[in-house]
Amino acid sequence: MGNEKFESWYAMWGKEFADLIRNMFPWKDHSDVFQVKFETLMGDDGREAQFSLLRELGGFLGLNITDDEIDNALYESLGAETLTFSGKRSLYSDWWNEELEDLFTHYGFKEINGLYGYE
């Protein structure tokens, strides 16, 4: 994907999308909202953190799920073939550059990442 596509997207939707995300931020502190960190869900923070997150989610939903059920759900879902799955997770470092970083910062997404605990 070239920079031109990103530039066009930012020009068309950047401000609107950033505003939408900012408006959602207060929801994270509501008692009826469960926060999921993508990297933990995907197992980047280790298997125990992944299982712990999913046990907590189950409890939040009123479910008593076993580790075997979690293991099976992960096996059936992570890496499953879907319309958008390319065979592996994308790495932003494969295509990210200084120009895109400037757009990301200009439209406020770097600030938003910080609000959600990302650098």
PASEBA-1860 file (N, C-alpha, C; in nm, 3 decimals):
! residues 119
1> MGNEKFES> 0.086/-0.117/0.000/0.000/0.000/0.000/0.090/0.123/0.000 ~ 0.068/0.212/-0.093/0.153/0.329/-0.104/0.109/0.444/-0.016 ~ 0.200/0.539/0.002/0.170/0.656/0.083/0.049/0.733/0.030 ~ 0.029/0.731/-0.103/-0.082/0.806/-0.162/-0.216/0.759/-0.106 ~ -0.231/0.629/-0.087/-0.356/0.576/-0.032/-0.376/0.625/0.112 ~ -0.268/0.621/0.190/-0.278/0.669/0.327/-0.309/0.818/0.330 ~ -0.241/0.894/0.248/-0.265/1.039/0.244/-0.410/1.067/0.208 ~ -0.462/0.996/0.111/-0.602/1.014/0.071/-0.696/0.979/0.184
9> WYAMWGKE> -0.668/0.868/0.252/-0.754/0.828/0.364/-0.752/0.933/0.474 ~ -0.631/0.976/0.512/-0.620/1.078/0.617/-0.694/1.206/0.577 ~ -0.678/1.248/0.452/-0.744/1.370/0.406/-0.896/1.356/0.412 ~ -0.945/1.238/0.379/-1.090/1.216/0.375/-1.149/1.187/0.513 ~ -1.082/1.104/0.593/-1.141/1.053/0.716/-1.061/1.081/0.842 ~ -0.938/1.131/0.831/-0.851/1.143/0.947/-0.911/1.217/1.065 ~ -0.958/1.339/1.043/-1.014/1.418/1.152/-1.139/1.353/1.208 ~ -1.228/1.309/1.121/-1.354/1.248/1.165/-1.328/1.121/1.248
17> FADLIRNM> -1.237/1.038/1.202/-1.207/0.913/1.272/-1.138/0.942/1.406 ~ -1.044/1.036/1.406/-0.976/1.073/1.531/-1.076/1.127/1.633 ~ -1.168/1.211/1.588/-1.272/1.265/1.679/-1.359/1.152/1.735 ~ -1.395/1.057/1.651/-1.476/0.944/1.695/-1.405/0.866/1.805 ~ -1.277/0.839/1.784/-1.200/0.763/1.883/-1.187/0.843/2.013 ~ -1.160/0.972/2.002/-1.150/1.057/2.123/-1.282/1.055/2.200 ~ -1.394/1.059/2.129/-1.524/1.059/2.195/-1.554/0.926/2.265 ~ -1.490/0.820/2.222/-1.509/0.689/2.286/-1.425/0.675/2.412
25> FPWKDHSD> -1.320/0.753/2.425/-1.225/0.735/2.534/-1.289/0.728/2.672 ~ -1.383/0.816/2.707/-1.442/0.807/2.842/-1.514/0.675/2.870 ~ -1.552/0.602/2.767/-1.621/0.475/2.788/-1.534/0.376/2.864 ~ -1.403/0.386/2.850/-1.314/0.285/2.909/-1.327/0.279/3.061 ~ -1.375/0.385/3.122/-1.387/0.388/3.268/-1.526/0.349/3.318 ~ -1.618/0.314/3.228/-1.751/0.271/3.269/-1.745/0.128/3.323 ~ -1.823/0.100/3.424/-1.821/-0.033/3.486/-1.876/-0.141/3.394 ~ -1.953/-0.103/3.293/-2.011/-0.204/3.204/-1.931/-0.218/3.073
33> VFQVKFET> -1.806/-0.173/3.075/-1.717/-0.186/2.959/-1.596/-0.270/3.001 ~ -1.564/-0.368/2.920/-1.447/-0.452/2.945/-1.340/-0.417/2.844 ~ -1.223/-0.381/2.893/-1.113/-0.342/2.805/-1.031/-0.465/2.764 ~ -1.002/-0.474/2.636/-0.920/-0.582/2.583/-0.803/-0.521/2.508 ~ -0.685/-0.557/2.548/-0.566/-0.514/2.475/-0.539/-0.618/2.365 ~ -0.538/-0.574/2.241/-0.523/-0.662/2.126/-0.402/-0.753/2.140 ~ -0.289/-0.697/2.180/-0.165/-0.774/2.188/-0.177/-0.885/2.292 ~ -0.245/-0.858/2.403/-0.264/-0.962/2.504/-0.357/-1.070/2.451
41> LMGDDGRE> -0.464/-1.031/2.386/-0.557/-1.126/2.326/-0.486/-1.217/2.225 ~ -0.396/-1.160/2.149/-0.326/-1.236/2.046/-0.211/-1.320/2.102 ~ -0.178/-1.302/2.230/-0.074/-1.383/2.293/0.063/-1.320/2.297 ~ 0.075/-1.195/2.255/0.205/-1.128/2.253/0.264/-1.111/2.393 ~ 0.177/-1.101/2.494/0.222/-1.081/2.631/0.237/-1.212/2.707 ~ 0.233/-1.323/2.635/0.248/-1.455/2.695/0.115/-1.527/2.712 ~ 0.125/-1.657/2.717/0.005/-1.742/2.725/-0.073/-1.719/2.855 ~ -0.004/-1.704/2.966/-0.075/-1.684/3.093/-0.153/-1.553/3.092
49> AQFSLLRE> -0.093/-1.446/3.038/-0.165/-1.318/3.029/-0.285/-1.332/2.936 ~ -0.269/-1.405/2.828/-0.377/-1.427/2.733/-0.493/-1.502/2.800 ~ -0.462/-1.611/2.869/-0.565/-1.689/2.937/-0.629/-1.609/3.049 ~ -0.549/-1.534/3.121/-0.602/-1.451/3.230/-0.702/-1.349/3.176 ~ -0.667/-1.285/3.067/-0.757/-1.189/3.003/-0.889/-1.256/2.964 ~ -0.880/-1.374/2.904/-1.001/-1.442/2.858/-1.084/-1.497/2.975 ~ -1.018/-1.539/3.083/-1.093/-1.578/3.203/-1.169/-1.458/3.260 ~ -1.100/-1.342/3.266/-1.164/-1.220/3.315/-1.281/-1.180/3.227
57> LGGFLGLN> -1.262/-1.191/3.096/-1.371/-1.159/3.003/-1.489/-1.252/3.025 ~ -1.461/-1.380/3.040/-1.568/-1.476/3.069/-1.643/-1.439/3.195 ~ -1.569/-1.406/3.301/-1.633/-1.365/3.426/-1.716/-1.239/3.408 ~ -1.665/-1.144/3.334/-1.737/-1.019/3.307/-1.870/-1.048/3.238 ~ -1.869/-1.150/3.151/-1.990/-1.187/3.076/-2.078/-1.286/3.153 ~ -2.034/-1.324/3.274/-2.111/-1.418/3.354/-2.091/-1.563/3.314 ~ -1.980/-1.591/3.249/-1.950/-1.727/3.204/-1.841/-1.788/3.290 ~ -1.850/-1.914/3.316/-1.745/-1.986/3.387/-1.678/-2.076/3.284
65> ITDDEIDN> -1.574/-2.024/3.220/-1.510/-2.099/3.112/-1.382/-2.165/3.162 ~ -1.358/-2.283/3.111/-1.239/-2.358/3.152/-1.122/-2.324/3.062 ~ -1.003/-2.360/3.108/-0.884/-2.339/3.026/-0.891/-2.419/2.896 ~ -0.950/-2.538/2.903/-0.966/-2.618/2.781/-1.057/-2.547/2.681 ~ -1.163/-2.485/2.729/-1.253/-2.410/2.640/-1.181/-2.289/2.580 ~ -1.102/-2.221/2.661/-1.024/-2.108/2.612/-0.925/-2.155/2.506 ~ -0.854/-2.262/2.536/-0.756/-2.317/2.444/-0.822/-2.353/2.310 ~ -0.937/-2.416/2.316/-1.009/-2.454/2.195/-1.057/-2.331/2.117
73> ALYESLGA> -1.108/-2.232/2.188/-1.155/-2.109/2.122/-1.039/-2.039/2.051 ~ -0.924/-2.033/2.115/-0.807/-1.971/2.054/-0.762/-2.050/1.931 ~ -0.761/-2.181/1.945/-0.720/-2.266/1.833/-0.812/-2.247/1.712 ~ -0.941/-2.237/1.740/-1.041/-2.224/1.633/-1.046/-2.085/1.571 ~ -0.995/-1.984/1.642/-1.013/-1.847/1.592/-0.885/-1.779/1.546 ~ -0.777/-1.790/1.621/-0.654/-1.720/1.582/-0.594/-1.784/1.458 ~ -0.574/-1.704/1.357/-0.518/-1.754/1.233/-0.620/-1.822/1.143 ~ -0.747/-1.816/1.181/-0.851/-1.877/1.098/-0.862/-1.800/0.967
81> ETLTFSGK> -0.893/-1.872/0.862/-0.906/-1.809/0.731/-1.034/-1.724/0.727 ~ -1.016/-1.597/0.693/-1.128/-1.505/0.677/-1.106/-1.427/0.548 ~ -1.201/-1.344/0.514/-1.188/-1.265/0.391/-1.068/-1.171/0.394 ~ -1.029/-1.124/0.513/-0.920/-1.026/0.522/-0.789/-1.085/0.572 ~ -0.786/-1.213/0.609/-0.664/-1.272/0.663/-0.565/-1.299/0.550 ~ -0.443/-1.250/0.568/-0.339/-1.263/0.464/-0.245/-1.381/0.489 ~ -0.268/-1.456/0.596/-0.181/-1.566/0.629/-0.090/-1.537/0.747 ~ -0.079/-1.409/0.782/0.001/-1.369/0.899/-0.042/-1.229/0.942
89> RSLYSDWW> -0.006/-1.193/1.064/-0.034/-1.058/1.110/0.056/-0.960/1.036 ~ 0.001/-0.847/1.005/0.079/-0.742/0.939/0.174/-0.677/1.038 ~ 0.287/-0.633/0.987/0.382/-0.557/1.067/0.389/-0.416/1.009 ~ 0.350/-0.318/1.091/0.351/-0.182/1.040/0.491/-0.140/0.996 ~ 0.592/-0.197/1.058/0.730/-0.161/1.024/0.767/-0.199/0.881 ~ 0.688/-0.287/0.819/0.714/-0.325/0.680/0.683/-0.212/0.582 ~ 0.596/-0.119/0.621/0.556/-0.013/0.528/0.552/0.126/0.590 ~ 0.569/0.137/0.721/0.562/0.266/0.788/0.687/0.347/0.758
97> NEELEDLF> 0.671/0.479/0.744/0.786/0.564/0.720/0.763/0.700/0.787 ~ 0.859/0.789/0.775/0.853/0.918/0.842/0.736/1.003/0.793 ~ 0.707/0.996/0.664/0.596/1.071/0.607/0.462/1.026/0.667 ~ 0.444/0.895/0.681/0.321/0.843/0.741/0.315/0.876/0.890 ~ 0.430/0.873/0.956/0.434/0.911/1.098/0.391/1.056/1.115 ~ 0.434/1.144/1.025/0.394/1.285/1.031/0.243/1.300/1.015 ~ 0.183/1.225/0.922/0.037/1.229/0.904/-0.033/1.175/1.029 ~ 0.016/1.066/1.082/-0.040/1.003/1.202/-0.040/1.103/1.317
105> THYGFKEI> 0.069/1.175/1.332/0.080/1.274/1.438/-0.008/1.396/1.409 ~ -0.005/1.444/1.286/-0.083/1.561/1.247/-0.231/1.544/1.276 ~ -0.285/1.428/1.248/-0.428/1.404/1.268/-0.463/1.360/1.409 ~ -0.364/1.354/1.498/-0.390/1.330/1.640/-0.387/1.185/1.684 ~ -0.351/1.094/1.595/-0.354/0.953/1.632/-0.241/0.914/1.728 ~ -0.130/0.984/1.722/-0.021/0.956/1.817/-0.068/0.991/1.959 ~ -0.133/1.105/1.971/-0.189/1.147/2.101/-0.292/1.045/2.149 ~ -0.378/1.001/2.060/-0.482/0.904/2.095/-0.418/0.773/2.142
113> NGLYGYE> -0.315/0.728/2.073/-0.245/0.606/2.117/-0.197/0.620/2.260 ~ -0.143/0.738/2.294/-0.098/0.763/2.431/-0.212/0.753/2.531 ~ -0.329/0.804/2.496/-0.445/0.795/2.586/-0.482/0.650/2.616 ~ -0.462/0.565/2.519/-0.496/0.423/2.535/-0.378/0.338/2.583 ~ -0.268/0.403/2.623/-0.157/0.331/2.683/-0.051/0.281/2.587 ~ -0.052/0.329/2.465/0.050/0.291/2.366/0.146/0.407/2.347 ~ 0.269/0.374/2.312/0.370/0.478/2.289/0.362/0.528/2.147
END
